[in-house]
Amino acid sequence: MKYCSISEASAKFNIPESTLRYYEKKGLLPLIERDEAGRRLFSEDQMALLETVICLKNTHMPISGIKQYMDWVVEGDDTIELRLEMMKNHKQAVLAEISRMTESIKGIDVKITRYTKRTKERKEE
């Protein structure tokens, strides 16, 4: 099996090594293996789980929710229905946030248009 070091995982996902250590400390990266020197080793499965953690974090799932998800992953197939329900609920929350953000962009565009017009008028004076 191929393993990545913490620096390789950090580079692949463009996140600091300290963030990976924090995720592990919070239980978001269960079952991380270590080499003889105690360095973290990320297997392909761990890299896939890390990608999921980052996805959930980027979509504003709280650490406690990600932790619960990872606990269910570790528990195995008996929790698939729970994970499915969690992902469905999270998707709805993300879609609602996207809708709010889309509405907010309209207000920002109004300001950009106003300030662009004012800037142009000032230059013409």
Residue, then its C-alpha position, 0 to 999 in steps of 0.5 A: m500500500k502506498y503512503c503519504s507523509i503529512s507534508e505530502a498530504s498537506a501539499k496535495f490538499n493545500i492545507p497547513e500541516s498544523t491543520l492536519r494535526y488539529y483534525e487528527k486531534k479532534g478525531l476527524l482522521p481516525l486510524i492514522e498510522r505512524d512509522e517507527a519514528g512516530r510520523r503520520l502516514f496517510s494511506e490511500d483510504q486516509m487520503a480519501l477520508l481527508e478529502t471528505v473532511i475538507c469537503l465537509k469543512n469547506t461547506h461549513m459543517p461544524i467539527s462536531g458534525i464531521k466528528q460524528y460522521m467519522d465515528w460512523v465511518v469507523e463503526g462500519d456499514d451498520t451506520i450507512e443509513l445514518r451517514l446517508e441522512m446526514m449527507k442529505n441534510h447537509k446538502q440541503a443546508v449547503l443549498a440554502e446557504i448558496s441561495r442566501m449568498t446568491e441573493s447577497i451578491k445582488g446587493i453587492d452588485v448594486k454597490i459596485t454599479r453605484y460606485t463605478k458610476r460615481t467614480k466615472e462621474r468624478k473623473e469626468e468633472 
